[in-house]
Amino acid sequence: MASRYALAALAFVQSVYGAYTLEDTYDHTNFFEGFALDNSPEKNGGFVTYVDYNTATSSGMVSVTSNTVKMGMDHTETLTTNGPGRKGIRAVSNKSYNSGLFIFDVLHNPGGICGSFPALWTLGPNWPYDGEIDIIEQINLYNTNQYTLHSGMNANCWNSDGLPQTGSNIGNNCNQGLNGSFGCAIADNQQNSFGAAFNANQGGVQAMEWTANYIHFWFFPRGEIPQDITNGAPTPRKWGAPTADFGLGCSIPSNFIDHQIIFMTDACGDWVHNDWPSSCLKKTGYSDCPSYVAGKPGDFANAYWEGTFGFLSLLRSGYAT
């Protein structure tokens, strides 16, 4: 097993008996051989400028030590709202995946800051028709994670109520744009699954099992991680009810295709803007998100991803059921 303070992604395949066996590994020794920093323009209305690897490393936004990978935002430069947004990172896996057991052990996430919009997600090449899976995503000061799936408008993907899970459904229509839908979502009710509370607890393990019949998520806070995960032999059937259970009722293989894994540090955007009056207006004294993000660089010193150990177990020769 990797060192406790290494960021690693280990890829497993599923045997005929249902167990997962190791296929690929990404850690502090090769993370940026498996992930590239994408500096293409931001597409969600955010106030951020994504940078390439050389810029990120030279400015201290990305660092790799003997046992750590850390990826964050610029927190030194004062900006103007009519210029480029705050520098951020978007790390995208070189490989694409279609199913598997994905396990990420995250020590620190960029949440818990007004204006922040971080995400760990997967994305197909033709959005939304090839799907999007949001594994860790939330905004501003919230301490609870939200899982969201997006499919094409005519995919007929609907999540079901009453499935065994510990989270709470907050939208069943996964079909992006259909009847105004922005995807189907489930809220994690654990009060340390995101943001400042997550970071205060040194994070935890986020797991996703993606099969032909369902997509399940579990969050295990630090101190509650199953032994089979720490031993490198993950066994989802031993973990109890998932935090989020997406049954969907549509063809998952036909609607969630060739996904790349993405770590992102974004700022502002429509979701943040809509929430700003109730969560951040009074706290920051700024009437809008871009003005705050531009004018308070030091407040983004903690807007970074940092991993401990972890692994990514992948089914690459067909789908689990």
C-alpha positions as CSV (number, residue, x, y, z in Angstrom):
1,M,0.0,0.0,0.0
2,A,1.2,3.6,-0.6
3,S,2.5,5.8,2.1
4,R,-0.1,7.4,4.2
5,Y,0.8,10.9,2.8
6,A,1.1,10.0,-0.9
7,L,-1.6,11.0,-3.4
8,A,-2.1,7.8,-5.4
9,A,-4.6,6.4,-7.9
10,L,-4.3,2.6,-8.3
11,A,-6.3,1.0,-11.0
12,F,-7.9,-2.4,-10.5
13,V,-9.8,-4.8,-12.7
14,Q,-12.6,-7.0,-11.5
15,S,-12.1,-10.8,-11.6
16,V,-14.8,-13.3,-12.5
17,Y,-15.4,-13.7,-8.7
18,G,-16.2,-10.0,-8.3
19,A,-13.0,-8.9,-6.6
20,Y,-10.9,-6.0,-7.8
21,T,-7.2,-6.4,-8.7
22,L,-4.7,-3.7,-9.4
23,E,-4.2,-2.4,-12.9
24,D,-2.8,1.2,-12.9
25,T,-1.2,3.4,-10.2
26,Y,-0.8,7.2,-10.1
27,D,1.0,8.7,-7.1
28,H,3.5,11.5,-6.2
29,T,6.1,9.8,-8.4
30,N,4.0,10.0,-11.6
31,F,0.8,11.9,-11.0
32,F,1.5,14.5,-13.7
33,E,2.4,11.8,-16.2
34,G,-1.2,10.5,-15.8
35,F,-2.8,14.0,-15.5
36,A,-2.3,17.1,-17.6
37,L,-3.1,20.7,-16.6
38,D,-5.7,22.0,-19.1
39,N,-5.4,25.8,-19.6
40,S,-8.3,26.1,-22.0
41,P,-10.9,28.9,-21.2
42,E,-13.3,28.4,-18.3
43,K,-16.8,27.5,-19.6
44,N,-19.1,27.9,-16.5
45,G,-19.2,31.6,-16.1
46,G,-16.5,31.6,-13.4
47,F,-13.8,34.1,-12.6
48,V,-10.8,31.9,-13.1
49,T,-7.9,31.5,-15.6
50,Y,-6.7,28.0,-15.8
51,V,-2.9,27.7,-16.2
52,D,-0.5,25.1,-17.7
53,Y,1.9,23.0,-15.7
54,N,4.9,25.2,-16.1
55,T,3.0,28.3,-14.9
56,A,1.4,26.3,-12.0
57,T,4.7,25.0,-10.8
58,S,6.7,28.2,-11.2
59,S,4.0,30.2,-9.3
60,G,3.8,27.5,-6.5
61,M,0.2,26.5,-7.3
62,V,1.3,22.9,-7.8
63,S,3.9,21.1,-5.7
64,V,5.1,17.5,-5.4
65,T,7.2,16.4,-2.5
66,S,8.4,12.9,-1.5
67,N,4.9,12.0,-0.4
68,T,2.4,14.7,-1.4
69,V,0.7,16.2,-4.4
70,K,-0.9,19.6,-3.9
71,M,-2.8,21.7,-6.5
72,G,-4.3,25.1,-5.7
73,M,-5.1,28.6,-6.8
74,D,-3.0,31.8,-6.9
75,H,-3.4,33.7,-3.6
76,T,-0.9,36.5,-4.1
77,E,-2.1,38.7,-7.0
78,T,-4.7,41.5,-6.6
79,L,-6.9,41.6,-9.7
80,T,-9.5,43.8,-11.4
81,T,-12.9,42.4,-12.4
82,N,-12.5,43.5,-16.0
83,G,-9.3,41.5,-16.5
84,P,-8.5,37.8,-16.3
85,G,-9.8,35.8,-13.4
86,R,-7.8,34.3,-10.5
87,K,-5.3,31.6,-11.7
88,G,-6.6,28.1,-11.0
89,I,-5.9,24.5,-12.0
90,R,-7.9,21.9,-14.0
91,A,-6.0,18.6,-13.9
92,V,-7.4,16.1,-16.4
93,S,-6.5,12.4,-16.7
94,N,-4.9,11.3,-19.9
95,K,-6.9,8.0,-19.8
96,S,-10.7,7.7,-20.2
97,Y,-12.8,5.2,-18.3
98,N,-16.2,3.6,-18.7
99,S,-16.8,1.9,-15.3
100,G,-15.1,0.7,-12.2
101,L,-14.5,1.3,-8.5
102,F,-12.9,4.8,-8.0
103,I,-11.5,5.5,-4.6
104,F,-9.9,8.9,-3.7
105,D,-8.3,9.6,-0.3
106,V,-8.3,13.4,0.0
107,L,-6.6,15.2,2.9
108,H,-7.8,18.7,1.9
109,N,-10.2,20.2,-0.6
110,P,-10.5,23.8,-1.8
111,G,-14.0,24.4,-0.3
112,G,-15.2,26.4,2.7
113,I,-14.2,29.8,1.1
114,C,-16.6,32.4,-0.2
115,G,-16.4,32.3,-4.0
116,S,-14.9,28.9,-4.2
117,F,-16.3,26.3,-6.7
118,P,-14.1,23.2,-6.6
119,A,-15.0,19.9,-8.1
120,L,-13.7,16.3,-8.5
121,W,-15.6,15.0,-11.5
122,T,-15.6,12.9,-14.6
123,L,-16.6,14.0,-18.1
124,G,-17.3,12.4,-21.5
125,P,-16.0,14.0,-24.7
126,N,-19.4,15.2,-26.0
127,W,-21.3,17.0,-23.1
128,P,-23.9,16.3,-22.0
129,Y,-24.6,13.3,-24.3
130,D,-21.7,11.3,-23.0
131,G,-22.5,12.2,-19.4
132,E,-20.9,13.9,-16.4
133,I,-20.5,12.5,-12.9
134,D,-19.8,15.0,-10.1
135,I,-18.0,13.2,-7.2
136,I,-17.1,16.1,-5.0
137,E,-18.7,19.4,-5.7
138,Q,-20.0,22.3,-3.7
139,I,-19.6,26.1,-3.3
140,N,-19.0,28.8,-0.8
141,L,-19.2,27.9,2.9
142,Y,-21.1,24.6,2.7
143,N,-19.8,21.6,4.7
144,T,-21.9,18.9,2.9
145,N,-21.0,17.4,-0.5
146,Q,-23.4,17.1,-3.4
147,Y,-23.3,14.3,-5.9
148,T,-24.8,15.1,-9.4
149,L,-25.2,13.2,-12.6
150,H,-25.9,14.8,-16.0
151,S,-27.0,13.0,-19.1
152,G,-28.3,14.1,-22.5
153,M,-31.7,15.7,-22.7
154,N,-33.3,12.7,-24.4
155,A,-31.4,10.0,-22.4
156,N,-34.5,9.3,-20.2
157,C,-32.3,8.9,-17.1
158,W,-34.3,9.5,-13.9
159,N,-33.1,8.6,-10.5
160,S,-35.5,6.8,-8.2
161,D,-36.8,7.7,-4.8
162,G,-36.7,5.1,-2.0
163,L,-33.3,3.5,-2.9
164,P,-31.2,2.4,0.1
165,Q,-28.9,5.3,0.8
166,T,-27.9,7.6,3.7
167,G,-28.0,10.8,1.6
168,S,-31.1,12.8,0.5
169,N,-32.4,13.2,-3.1
170,I,-32.7,16.8,-4.2
171,G,-33.5,16.2,-7.9
172,N,-34.4,13.1,-9.9
173,N,-34.2,14.5,-13.5
174,C,-30.7,13.7,-14.8
175,N,-31.6,14.8,-18.4
176,Q,-29.7,18.1,-18.8
177,G,-32.0,20.8,-20.1
178,L,-35.2,18.7,-20.0
179,N,-37.8,20.8,-18.1
180,G,-35.0,23.1,-17.0
181,S,-33.0,20.3,-15.3
182,F,-29.4,20.8,-14.2
183,G,-29.0,17.1,-13.4
184,C,-30.1,14.7,-10.7
185,A,-28.5,15.2,-7.3
186,I,-28.1,13.6,-3.9
187,A,-26.9,15.5,-0.8
188,D,-24.5,13.9,1.6
189,N,-26.0,14.5,5.1
190,Q,-22.6,14.1,6.8
191,Q,-21.6,17.5,8.1
192,N,-17.9,17.0,7.3
193,S,-18.2,15.8,3.8
194,F,-17.0,19.1,2.3
195,G,-15.4,22.4,3.0
196,A,-13.9,23.7,6.2
197,A,-15.3,20.8,8.3
198,F,-13.9,18.3,5.9
199,N,-10.5,19.9,6.1
200,A,-10.6,20.2,9.9
201,N,-11.1,16.4,10.0
202,Q,-8.2,15.8,7.5
203,G,-10.7,14.8,4.9
204,G,-11.5,11.2,4.2
205,V,-12.1,8.7,1.4
206,Q,-14.6,9.3,-1.4
207,A,-15.6,6.1,-3.3
208,M,-17.6,5.6,-6.5
209,E,-18.7,2.3,-7.9
210,W,-19.8,2.7,-11.5
211,T,-21.4,-0.3,-13.1
212,A,-23.8,-1.0,-16.0
213,N,-26.8,-1.0,-13.5
214,Y,-26.0,1.7,-11.0
215,I,-23.6,4.4,-9.8
216,H,-23.0,4.3,-6.0
217,F,-21.0,6.7,-3.8
218,W,-19.7,6.4,-0.3
219,F,-17.9,9.0,1.9
220,F,-15.9,7.7,4.8
221,P,-14.5,10.5,7.1
222,R,-11.0,10.2,8.4
223,G,-11.1,7.7,11.3
224,E,-14.0,5.8,9.8
225,I,-12.3,4.3,6.6
226,P,-13.0,0.6,6.2
227,Q,-10.0,-1.7,6.8
228,D,-10.4,-3.3,3.4
229,I,-9.7,0.0,1.7
230,T,-6.6,0.8,3.8
231,N,-5.4,-2.8,3.1
232,G,-5.7,-2.2,-0.6
233,A,-8.5,-4.7,-1.1
234,P,-11.7,-2.7,-1.5
235,T,-14.9,-4.6,-1.1
236,P,-18.0,-2.4,-1.6
237,R,-20.5,-5.1,-0.6
238,K,-19.1,-4.8,3.0
239,W,-19.6,-1.1,3.2
240,G,-23.4,-1.0,3.9
241,A,-25.8,1.4,2.2
242,P,-24.1,3.9,0.0
243,T,-24.2,7.6,0.7
244,A,-25.8,8.1,-2.7
245,D,-27.5,5.5,-4.9
246,F,-28.2,6.4,-8.5
247,G,-30.3,3.7,-10.1
248,L,-31.3,5.9,-13.1
249,G,-33.4,3.4,-15.1
250,C,-31.6,4.2,-18.4
251,S,-28.7,2.6,-20.1
252,I,-25.6,3.7,-18.2
253,P,-23.1,2.3,-20.8
254,S,-24.9,4.3,-23.5
255,N,-25.0,7.6,-21.7
256,F,-21.8,7.7,-19.6
257,I,-19.0,7.2,-22.1
258,D,-15.2,7.6,-22.1
259,H,-14.9,9.8,-19.0
260,Q,-11.8,11.6,-18.0
261,I,-11.2,12.4,-14.3
262,I,-10.9,16.1,-13.5
263,F,-9.7,18.0,-10.4
264,M,-10.7,21.6,-10.6
265,T,-10.4,24.8,-8.6
266,D,-12.9,27.3,-10.0
267,A,-14.3,30.5,-8.6
268,C,-17.7,32.3,-8.9
269,G,-20.1,31.2,-11.7
270,D,-23.9,31.0,-11.7
271,W,-24.3,28.6,-8.8
272,V,-22.0,30.8,-6.6
273,H,-23.7,34.0,-7.8
274,N,-27.2,32.7,-6.9
275,D,-26.1,31.7,-3.4
276,W,-24.0,34.8,-2.7
277,P,-26.7,37.0,-1.1
278,S,-27.6,34.4,1.5
279,S,-24.1,33.0,2.3
280,C,-21.4,35.5,1.5
281,L,-22.7,39.0,1.1
282,K,-22.6,39.9,4.8
283,K,-19.6,37.8,5.6
284,T,-17.3,39.3,3.0
285,G,-18.8,42.8,2.7
286,Y,-18.6,42.4,-1.1
287,S,-21.8,42.7,-3.2
288,D,-20.6,40.2,-5.8
289,C,-18.3,37.2,-6.1
290,P,-15.8,38.5,-8.8
291,S,-15.1,41.7,-6.8
292,Y,-14.2,39.6,-3.7
293,V,-12.1,37.0,-5.6
294,A,-10.2,39.8,-7.4
295,G,-9.7,42.0,-4.3
296,K,-8.9,39.4,-1.6
297,P,-6.1,37.1,-2.9
298,G,-5.0,36.0,0.6
299,D,-8.4,34.4,1.3
300,F,-7.6,31.8,-1.3
301,A,-4.4,30.5,0.3
302,N,-6.4,27.4,1.4
303,A,-8.1,26.8,-1.9
304,Y,-6.2,23.7,-2.8
305,W,-6.5,20.0,-3.3
306,E,-4.1,17.7,-1.4
307,G,-4.1,13.9,-1.3
308,T,-2.9,11.4,1.2
309,F,-2.9,7.8,0.0
310,G,-5.7,6.4,-2.2
311,F,-6.4,4.2,-5.2
312,L,-8.5,4.1,-8.3
313,S,-9.9,0.6,-9.0
314,L,-11.1,0.2,-12.6
315,L,-13.1,-2.4,-14.5
316,R,-11.6,-2.2,-18.0
317,S,-12.9,-5.4,-19.7
318,G,-16.6,-5.1,-19.4
319,Y,-19.1,-3.9,-16.8
320,A,-19.8,-5.1,-13.3
321,T,-23.4,-5.8,-12.4
